[in-house]
Amino acid sequence: MNKDLEKGKQSSTAEEMERLVLESETMPTVQQEAERAFREEVMARRLSLATPYPPEVCLLSVDDVPLLAKGDLSAIKAKQKQGKTTAICLMVAAMVGGQWGRLRGLQEGCKVLLIDTEQKAQDSQLVYRRVVQLAGRPEVDDYSRLQVYTFRTMEMEQMLQAIELLVRQERPDVVLIDGIVDLIHNFNEVEESQQVIKELIKLASADYSGQDVAIVCVLHENKLQEDKNMRGHLGTMLSQKAGIVLECVKRDDVFTVRCSDSRHQPVPEWSFLYDREGQVVNADEVRAERLEAERELRRQLAEQRQQEQRDEKFILLKKIVKKEGGCILRQKLAEKYAEKQGVKKDTAYYYLRHFVEKELLFFDGKFIRLERPVENQLKFSDTED
């Protein structure tokens, strides 16, 4: 029996020694792996003021203000039927063709992928043809510059994977996704929204996809007219992560693209409209003319109101003077006017000086009189009350 106990103790001791040996062999490996991960995943991301990081490369500009940076997300938002698809066409046309209106492409030979998740193939082809026409290019496929895809019938789970494959194989400069909402099941689900935005940020980076790519996401605004936010948690995440957010709005027949939010210099507004033949034309001049007409109308209304207020003040002064027999001490007139209008006496003197200087009332020593030359009568000079 003692021998059996002795054997049991020896066996237990051997197993313990074997366990300790295994732990001693694996611990350095675990520690080394942690240190490697720290160096490669953490310390490699530490910035230095001495490192010459390359400047941001943008693909488009408006009045020389750049936008659509490679390696970053951008966003376009709008209510329904506010011209977002046409705005996308014009932006792509400028990048492919060099310029449209005040939009100017900044990279020669820029390669664009336009992915439509919403429309059927026939409608997406119309968009494709419109871009080519606006860019002033021959109506033939030039996949080295522009590729248009329709993902409407693709399974949702495949869309993001397909976009990643396209980026890796086609190596575009910019990818426009016209409707990012179709990449997820529920745009109000926080984790799913965070995940798809995170994947797009990674895809835009050369560290992940092999080259920096500008990724432009198109998303509708909430349905309430006064709510300009993009839909759901997906819209919140996109707004937070996008370098620039553009908004499309329609007023009368003019569509305007304006900068809703920007990490850097805000982009100037630009506009377009459809002419009688249904062609897209630059509306910046039309919009400028309308804004100037609105400003002139406001100015005229303000002047009219000021004149009405001046007339009301003089009528009151005239009533006070007439009630005193046509002649009143200047100090007394100021006091009575201040009392009736509920203003300070200094303010009353200011008004009084204005009307005396304009020869609407006459100052004779200490007195104010109503008498005036016949040819200088006011239109309301016969008003008694």
C-alpha angles and dihedrals in degrees: 000000000000089000090054091051090048091052090049091052092049091049092050091048091051092051091049091050091049091050092050091049091051092049091048089052096047100041095071089048092053091045092047091050091051091049092048091050090048092052097044102034103032113020092041088065095054110116126226129202088216095057112098100224112193117251121258114275114219126189103204140031139192113206088344092305106127127226141165098057119203112244092030142087122247128185138210118196135181145148114259117289094013097125102264095138092051090046089054090049091053093048092049091045090055092049093047100035100034101244146017118180107311091343114102129185112230102195123063112225092016111182116216132193116195114193119191116194096171112049132064119250095264093056093044089052090055088054089048092051092046092054092051091049094047090049090054093236130138114274095248130105113271102176092176087071109022135020125175122196133187114211097171095117096037119110112260093236090057099050100078091043090051091051090051091050091050092051093049096045103034096036096209126186094223136016120198115197112197101201114018089175089077091065092074138044098230124019089197093058108103102206095043091048092049091049097052092047090048091052092050092049089052091046091053091056126087088219089069109024101030098252138037112266130186108230117196117194122198118205134165122243121240114284098245108097094227094047109089096174121115115253123284131322088319089063092046092052093045092049090051096048102037117100090214135012119203124195127205117211133173126215117179103316097332122097116204129193111205136175110258096177136355136182089210135016112347114247117239118248120259131188144202139180141184118257125216091277091054094251121142111246136178109269099184092105093045091049092047091051092050093048090050090049090051091049091050091050091050090049092051092047090049091050091047091051091048091051091049090051091049090050091050091051093050093047089055092048090048091051091052093049093045091050088057092053098268096298130075139163111265092231092050092049090052091049094049092046092049090050095050095044097040093234134127119272091244089057090050090052089051092055091044093053089051094056094042091050090050090052093242089122127024125228115212110180104295094348136086116214135189097215115116140157113285093238091059097057117139122233089248096044091115093054108119100185 
